[in-house]
Amino acid sequence: MSHRFYDGEIFHKRFIPTEHKFTYPFFMLDIDVQNLSTLHNSLFTIKGLNLFAFKAKDHFGTSDDFFKNIEELLKKFDLKATPQMRFITLPRIFNFVFNPISTLILFNKNTPTTLLAEVHNYNGGRVVYEVKLEQTGEGNFRGEVQKNMYVSPFLKRDGRYVFTLSYNEQKLALSIVLYQDGVKTLVASLSAQSREFSAKQILKLFCKHSFLTFGVVTRTLWQSFLLKRKGMQFSSPQPSDTLRRT
């Protein structure tokens, strides 16, 4: 199958004004966009209900047609679809999902050229960042973009994100470093190994991560509580940070 899972862990570290870090298990679904029609098995469904599922309107647009949502998104960024496109996201589990970040990767002859990062916050907001990738080494790519949405109550809404990507059929490593006022403030990274897209693997992932989507929310609340105890101050979102923006 052309689709696959990546199973690994998330690492998260804040550097200022106080150091705070944690790690927890995580997995993501890697979809071969051009073969979306094959994204199904006895435990995975497109549009319907199942143990795992994928719904187009969760991402980019409001259409039930994922290709239409992608076409509209690419048009907004003056980009064209490529023969090879991968969409990396968290699937619905028991019809529930919260995706802090999903990525659409465009390729040119097996080389990643552009990463469209869809970021959600807990205030109903969403923004899509266009990240132009440059190769920095064998299989390693890097890109930068200006931050333009409130995400954490303990961070400013602006800054600069630096993305680094290492991606192949065996492993995925995605790192995002946030700089604010020129200072390295936060790093979040995913390091994961490839797993086949199959009903058997879905059962394994479900047993390991059965409450993952719920856990994304509860872990965030818990870490926010810990940061508050360390004396960090809350900031508030702007009205635009509660909207689904491109």
Contacts in CASP RR format, 6 or more apart in sequence:
PFRMAT RR
TARGET T0000
AUTHOR 0000-0000-0000
METHOD contacts of the structure
MODEL  1
MSHRFYDGEIFHKRFIPTEHKFTYPFFMLDIDVQNLSTLHNSLFTIKGLN
LFAFKAKDHFGTSDDFFKNIEELLKKFDLKATPQMRFITLPRIFNFVFNP
ISTLILFNKNTPTTLLAEVHNYNGGRVVYEVKLEQTGEGNFRGEVQKNMY
VSPFLKRDGRYVFTLSYNEQKLALSIVLYQDGVKTLVASLSAQSREFSAK
QILKLFCKHSFLTFGVVTRTLWQSFLLKRKGMQFSSPQPSDTLRRT
1 38 0 8 1.000
1 196 0 8 1.000
1 197 0 8 1.000
1 198 0 8 1.000
2 32 0 8 1.000
2 35 0 8 1.000
2 38 0 8 1.000
3 29 0 8 1.000
3 30 0 8 1.000
3 31 0 8 1.000
3 32 0 8 1.000
3 35 0 8 1.000
3 38 0 8 1.000
3 39 0 8 1.000
3 197 0 8 1.000
4 30 0 8 1.000
4 169 0 8 1.000
4 194 0 8 1.000
4 195 0 8 1.000
4 196 0 8 1.000
4 197 0 8 1.000
5 27 0 8 1.000
5 28 0 8 1.000
5 29 0 8 1.000
5 30 0 8 1.000
5 194 0 8 1.000
5 195 0 8 1.000
5 196 0 8 1.000
5 197 0 8 1.000
5 201 0 8 1.000
5 205 0 8 1.000
6 27 0 8 1.000
6 28 0 8 1.000
6 30 0 8 1.000
6 88 0 8 1.000
6 171 0 8 1.000
6 172 0 8 1.000
6 190 0 8 1.000
6 192 0 8 1.000
6 193 0 8 1.000
6 194 0 8 1.000
6 195 0 8 1.000
7 27 0 8 1.000
7 192 0 8 1.000
7 193 0 8 1.000
7 195 0 8 1.000
7 205 0 8 1.000
7 208 0 8 1.000
8 25 0 8 1.000
8 26 0 8 1.000
8 27 0 8 1.000
8 190 0 8 1.000
8 191 0 8 1.000
8 192 0 8 1.000
8 193 0 8 1.000
9 23 0 8 1.000
9 24 0 8 1.000
9 25 0 8 1.000
9 26 0 8 1.000
9 190 0 8 1.000
9 191 0 8 1.000
9 192 0 8 1.000
10 23 0 8 1.000
10 24 0 8 1.000
10 25 0 8 1.000
10 26 0 8 1.000
10 188 0 8 1.000
10 189 0 8 1.000
10 190 0 8 1.000
11 21 0 8 1.000
11 22 0 8 1.000
11 23 0 8 1.000
11 187 0 8 1.000
11 188 0 8 1.000
11 189 0 8 1.000
11 190 0 8 1.000
11 191 0 8 1.000
12 21 0 8 1.000
12 22 0 8 1.000
12 23 0 8 1.000
12 186 0 8 1.000
12 187 0 8 1.000
12 188 0 8 1.000
12 189 0 8 1.000
12 223 0 8 1.000
13 19 0 8 1.000
13 20 0 8 1.000
13 21 0 8 1.000
13 186 0 8 1.000
13 187 0 8 1.000
13 188 0 8 1.000
14 20 0 8 1.000
14 21 0 8 1.000
14 154 0 8 1.000
14 185 0 8 1.000
14 186 0 8 1.000
14 227 0 8 1.000
15 183 0 8 1.000
15 184 0 8 1.000
15 185 0 8 1.000
15 186 0 8 1.000
15 187 0 8 1.000
16 183 0 8 1.000
16 185 0 8 1.000
17 232 0 8 1.000
18 227 0 8 1.000
18 230 0 8 1.000
18 231 0 8 1.000
18 232 0 8 1.000
20 223 0 8 1.000
20 226 0 8 1.000
20 227 0 8 1.000
20 230 0 8 1.000
22 219 0 8 1.000
22 223 0 8 1.000
24 219 0 8 1.000
25 208 0 8 1.000
25 209 0 8 1.000
25 212 0 8 1.000
26 190 0 8 1.000
26 192 0 8 1.000
26 209 0 8 1.000
26 212 0 8 1.000
27 90 0 8 1.000
27 192 0 8 1.000
27 195 0 8 1.000
27 205 0 8 1.000
27 208 0 8 1.000
27 209 0 8 1.000
27 212 0 8 1.000
28 88 0 8 1.000
28 89 0 8 1.000
28 90 0 8 1.000
28 172 0 8 1.000
28 190 0 8 1.000
28 192 0 8 1.000
29 52 0 8 1.000
29 54 0 8 1.000
29 88 0 8 1.000
29 89 0 8 1.000
29 90 0 8 1.000
29 91 0 8 1.000
29 197 0 8 1.000
30 86 0 8 1.000
30 87 0 8 1.000
30 88 0 8 1.000
30 172 0 8 1.000
30 194 0 8 1.000
31 39 0 8 1.000
31 54 0 8 1.000
31 86 0 8 1.000
31 87 0 8 1.000
31 88 0 8 1.000
31 89 0 8 1.000
32 38 0 8 1.000
32 86 0 8 1.000
33 66 0 8 1.000
33 67 0 8 1.000
33 70 0 8 1.000
33 85 0 8 1.000
33 86 0 8 1.000
33 87 0 8 1.000
33 104 0 8 1.000
34 83 0 8 1.000
34 84 0 8 1.000
34 85 0 8 1.000
36 46 0 8 1.000
36 66 0 8 1.000
36 67 0 8 1.000
39 46 0 8 1.000
39 54 0 8 1.000
39 197 0 8 1.000
40 46 0 8 1.000
41 197 0 8 1.000
41 198 0 8 1.000
41 199 0 8 1.000
41 202 0 8 1.000
42 199 0 8 1.000
43 50 0 8 1.000
43 51 0 8 1.000
43 52 0 8 1.000
43 199 0 8 1.000
43 202 0 8 1.000
43 203 0 8 1.000
44 50 0 8 1.000
44 51 0 8 1.000
44 52 0 8 1.000
44 53 0 8 1.000
44 54 0 8 1.000
44 91 0 8 1.000
44 197 0 8 1.000
44 199 0 8 1.000
44 202 0 8 1.000
45 52 0 8 1.000
45 53 0 8 1.000
45 54 0 8 1.000
46 53 0 8 1.000
46 54 0 8 1.000
46 55 0 8 1.000
46 56 0 8 1.000
47 53 0 8 1.000
47 55 0 8 1.000
47 56 0 8 1.000
47 64 0 8 1.000
48 55 0 8 1.000
49 95 0 8 1.000
51 93 0 8 1.000
51 94 0 8 1.000
51 202 0 8 1.000
51 203 0 8 1.000
51 206 0 8 1.000
52 91 0 8 1.000
52 92 0 8 1.000
52 93 0 8 1.000
52 202 0 8 1.000
52 205 0 8 1.000
52 206 0 8 1.000
53 91 0 8 1.000
53 92 0 8 1.000
53 95 0 8 1.000
54 89 0 8 1.000
54 91 0 8 1.000
54 92 0 8 1.000
55 64 0 8 1.000
55 92 0 8 1.000
56 63 0 8 1.000
56 64 0 8 1.000
56 65 0 8 1.000
56 66 0 8 1.000
56 69 0 8 1.000
57 63 0 8 1.000
57 64 0 8 1.000
57 69 0 8 1.000
58 89 0 8 1.000
58 92 0 8 1.000
58 97 0 8 1.000
58 99 0 8 1.000
59 66 0 8 1.000
59 69 0 8 1.000
59 87 0 8 1.000
59 89 0 8 1.000
59 99 0 8 1.000
59 102 0 8 1.000
59 118 0 8 1.000
60 69 0 8 1.000
60 70 0 8 1.000
60 72 0 8 1.000
60 73 0 8 1.000
60 104 0 8 1.000
60 118 0 8 1.000
60 128 0 8 1.000
61 69 0 8 1.000
61 72 0 8 1.000
61 73 0 8 1.000
61 244 0 8 1.000
62 69 0 8 1.000
63 69 0 8 1.000
63 72 0 8 1.000
70 81 0 8 1.000
70 85 0 8 1.000
70 104 0 8 1.000
71 81 0 8 1.000
73 104 0 8 1.000
73 116 0 8 1.000
73 128 0 8 1.000
73 246 0 8 1.000
74 80 0 8 1.000
74 81 0 8 1.000
76 246 0 8 1.000
77 116 0 8 1.000
77 130 0 8 1.000
77 246 0 8 1.000
79 106 0 8 1.000
79 114 0 8 1.000
79 130 0 8 1.000
81 106 0 8 1.000
82 106 0 8 1.000
82 107 0 8 1.000
82 108 0 8 1.000
82 113 0 8 1.000
83 107 0 8 1.000
84 106 0 8 1.000
84 107 0 8 1.000
84 110 0 8 1.000
85 104 0 8 1.000
85 105 0 8 1.000
85 106 0 8 1.000
85 107 0 8 1.000
86 104 0 8 1.000
86 105 0 8 1.000
86 107 0 8 1.000
86 167 0 8 1.000
87 102 0 8 1.000
87 103 0 8 1.000
87 104 0 8 1.000
87 105 0 8 1.000
88 102 0 8 1.000
88 103 0 8 1.000
88 105 0 8 1.000
88 172 0 8 1.000
88 174 0 8 1.000
89 99 0 8 1.000
89 102 0 8 1.000
89 103 0 8 1.000
90 97 0 8 1.000
90 98 0 8 1.000
90 99 0 8 1.000
90 102 0 8 1.000
90 212 0 8 1.000
90 213 0 8 1.000
90 216 0 8 1.000
91 97 0 8 1.000
92 213 0 8 1.000
93 206 0 8 1.000
93 209 0 8 1.000
93 210 0 8 1.000
93 212 0 8 1.000
93 213 0 8 1.000
96 213 0 8 1.000
96 214 0 8 1.000
97 213 0 8 1.000
98 120 0 8 1.000
98 213 0 8 1.000
98 216 0 8 1.000
98 217 0 8 1.000
99 118 0 8 1.000
99 120 0 8 1.000
100 119 0 8 1.000
100 120 0 8 1.000
100 216 0 8 1.000
101 117 0 8 1.000
101 118 0 8 1.000
101 119 0 8 1.000
101 120 0 8 1.000
101 176 0 8 1.000
102 117 0 8 1.000
102 118 0 8 1.000
103 115 0 8 1.000
103 116 0 8 1.000
103 117 0 8 1.000
103 118 0 8 1.000
103 174 0 8 1.000
104 115 0 8 1.000
104 116 0 8 1.000
104 118 0 8 1.000
105 112 0 8 1.000
105 114 0 8 1.000
105 115 0 8 1.000
105 116 0 8 1.000
105 165 0 8 1.000
105 167 0 8 1.000
106 112 0 8 1.000
106 113 0 8 1.000
106 114 0 8 1.000
106 115 0 8 1.000
106 116 0 8 1.000
107 113 0 8 1.000
111 135 0 8 1.000
112 133 0 8 1.000
112 141 0 8 1.000
112 165 0 8 1.000
112 167 0 8 1.000
113 132 0 8 1.000
113 133 0 8 1.000
114 130 0 8 1.000
114 131 0 8 1.000
114 132 0 8 1.000
114 133 0 8 1.000
115 131 0 8 1.000
115 133 0 8 1.000
115 143 0 8 1.000
115 163 0 8 1.000
115 165 0 8 1.000
116 128 0 8 1.000
116 129 0 8 1.000
116 130 0 8 1.000
116 131 0 8 1.000
117 128 0 8 1.000
117 129 0 8 1.000
117 131 0 8 1.000
117 145 0 8 1.000
117 163 0 8 1.000
118 126 0 8 1.000
118 127 0 8 1.000
118 128 0 8 1.000
119 126 0 8 1.000
119 127 0 8 1.000
119 128 0 8 1.000
119 129 0 8 1.000
119 149 0 8 1.000
119 151 0 8 1.000
120 126 0 8 1.000
121 149 0 8 1.000
121 150 0 8 1.000
121 151 0 8 1.000
121 237 0 8 1.000
121 241 0 8 1.000
122 217 0 8 1.000
122 220 0 8 1.000
123 150 0 8 1.000
123 237 0 8 1.000
123 241 0 8 1.000
123 242 0 8 1.000
124 242 0 8 1.000
124 243 0 8 1.000
124 244 0 8 1.000
125 149 0 8 1.000
125 241 0 8 1.000
125 242 0 8 1.000
125 243 0 8 1.000
125 244 0 8 1.000
125 245 0 8 1.000
126 149 0 8 1.000
126 243 0 8 1.000
126 244 0 8 1.000
126 245 0 8 1.000
127 148 0 8 1.000
127 149 0 8 1.000
127 245 0 8 1.000
127 246 0 8 1.000
128 245 0 8 1.000
128 246 0 8 1.000
129 145 0 8 1.000
129 148 0 8 1.000
129 161 0 8 1.000
130 145 0 8 1.000
131 143 0 8 1.000
131 144 0 8 1.000
131 145 0 8 1.000
131 161 0 8 1.000
131 163 0 8 1.000
132 143 0 8 1.000
133 141 0 8 1.000
133 142 0 8 1.000
133 143 0 8 1.000
133 163 0 8 1.000
133 165 0 8 1.000
134 141 0 8 1.000
134 142 0 8 1.000
134 143 0 8 1.000
135 141 0 8 1.000
136 142 0 8 1.000
136 164 0 8 1.000
139 166 0 8 1.000
139 167 0 8 1.000
139 168 0 8 1.000
140 164 0 8 1.000
140 165 0 8 1.000
140 166 0 8 1.000
141 164 0 8 1.000
141 165 0 8 1.000
141 166 0 8 1.000
141 167 0 8 1.000
142 162 0 8 1.000
142 163 0 8 1.000
142 164 0 8 1.000
142 165 0 8 1.000
143 162 0 8 1.000
143 163 0 8 1.000
143 164 0 8 1.000
144 160 0 8 1.000
144 161 0 8 1.000
144 162 0 8 1.000
144 163 0 8 1.000
145 160 0 8 1.000
145 161 0 8 1.000
145 163 0 8 1.000
146 158 0 8 1.000
146 159 0 8 1.000
146 160 0 8 1.000
146 161 0 8 1.000
147 157 0 8 1.000
147 158 0 8 1.000
147 159 0 8 1.000
147 160 0 8 1.000
147 161 0 8 1.000
147 178 0 8 1.000
148 157 0 8 1.000
148 158 0 8 1.000
149 157 0 8 1.000
149 240 0 8 1.000
149 241 0 8 1.000
149 245 0 8 1.000
150 157 0 8 1.000
150 235 0 8 1.000
150 236 0 8 1.000
150 237 0 8 1.000
150 238 0 8 1.000
150 241 0 8 1.000
151 157 0 8 1.000
152 224 0 8 1.000
153 224 0 8 1.000
153 234 0 8 1.000
153 235 0 8 1.000
153 236 0 8 1.000
154 224 0 8 1.000
154 227 0 8 1.000
154 232 0 8 1.000
154 233 0 8 1.000
154 234 0 8 1.000
154 235 0 8 1.000
155 178 0 8 1.000
155 180 0 8 1.000
155 185 0 8 1.000
155 186 0 8 1.000
155 235 0 8 1.000
156 180 0 8 1.000
156 235 0 8 1.000
157 235 0 8 1.000
157 237 0 8 1.000
157 238 0 8 1.000
157 241 0 8 1.000
158 180 0 8 1.000
159 178 0 8 1.000
159 179 0 8 1.000
159 180 0 8 1.000
159 181 0 8 1.000
160 178 0 8 1.000
160 179 0 8 1.000
160 180 0 8 1.000
160 182 0 8 1.000
161 176 0 8 1.000
161 177 0 8 1.000
161 178 0 8 1.000
161 179 0 8 1.000
162 176 0 8 1.000
162 177 0 8 1.000
162 178 0 8 1.000
162 179 0 8 1.000
163 174 0 8 1.000
163 175 0 8 1.000
163 176 0 8 1.000
164 173 0 8 1.000
164 174 0 8 1.000
164 175 0 8 1.000
164 177 0 8 1.000
165 173 0 8 1.000
165 174 0 8 1.000
165 175 0 8 1.000
166 172 0 8 1.000
166 173 0 8 1.000
166 174 0 8 1.000
167 173 0 8 1.000
167 174 0 8 1.000
169 194 0 8 1.000
170 193 0 8 1.000
170 194 0 8 1.000
171 191 0 8 1.000
171 192 0 8 1.000
171 193 0 8 1.000
171 194 0 8 1.000
172 190 0 8 1.000
172 191 0 8 1.000
172 192 0 8 1.000
172 194 0 8 1.000
173 189 0 8 1.000
173 190 0 8 1.000
173 191 0 8 1.000
173 192 0 8 1.000
174 189 0 8 1.000
174 190 0 8 1.000
175 187 0 8 1.000
175 188 0 8 1.000
175 189 0 8 1.000
175 190 0 8 1.000
176 187 0 8 1.000
176 188 0 8 1.000
176 189 0 8 1.000
177 184 0 8 1.000
177 186 0 8 1.000
177 187 0 8 1.000
178 184 0 8 1.000
178 185 0 8 1.000
178 186 0 8 1.000
178 187 0 8 1.000
179 185 0 8 1.000
195 201 0 8 1.000
195 204 0 8 1.000
195 205 0 8 1.000
228 234 0 8 1.000
END
